[in-house]
């Protein structure tokens, strides 16, 4: 999942501010294995809270990076 590579997520993280930021990522996740890859990539980002919309039964899912 190239959009969830370390470089891309690192650039998104650079957009966050210490005072508080929220970045929403709308993605189509085709299958549990790919969803796990996305979650692992998000967990690897330091200093951010990561969470999902929980729409796991649907392919379209929102993931969020929050800081502050």
N, C-alpha and C positions, 0 to 999 in steps of 0.2 A: 504494500500500500504506500505508494510513493508520496502521497500528500501527508502521510503521517511519519515521514522520515525525520531524523534528528535535525537536519538543516531547516526544514519547513517549520517544525514546531519551535525550534529555537528562534526563528525570525518572528513568529507570532508572539513568543514570550517577550521579545524585545519591545513589542508594542505596549506591553503592560506597564503600569506605573505602580510604585510602592503604595501610593495612596488608595489604590483600588481600581481594578479593571475586570471586565468580563468579555471574553471572546467566545462566540458561539460558532460551532462548526457543524454544518448540516451535511451529512454524508450518507451514501447508500452502502450499507454493510451487508454483503452477501454471504451469510453463514456465520456460525458460531466461531469458527477458527479465525476468520478475518476480524470479527468483533473483538476477540481476545487480543489480536495483534494491535488493534487500535487502542484498546485499554492499556496494554503494556507500554505502548509508545507514549501515551499521555502520562502514565505513572512515572516515566523516566524524566519528566520535566520537573526541575526543582522549584521550590518556593511557590507552587501553584496548587490550588485545589482543583481536582478534576471530577467531573460528574457527568452522568448521562441522563437523557430524558426518560429512559426506561422503556422506550418503545421497541423492546426487543422482538416482539412478534412481527413487527413491520420492518422492511428493509431500510426505510428512511429513518435515520436516527440523528438526534442532536447531541453533540458532546460540547462541554463547556470547559474553558480554562478560566479560573477566577483567581484574582490576587487582591489582597488587602482586606 
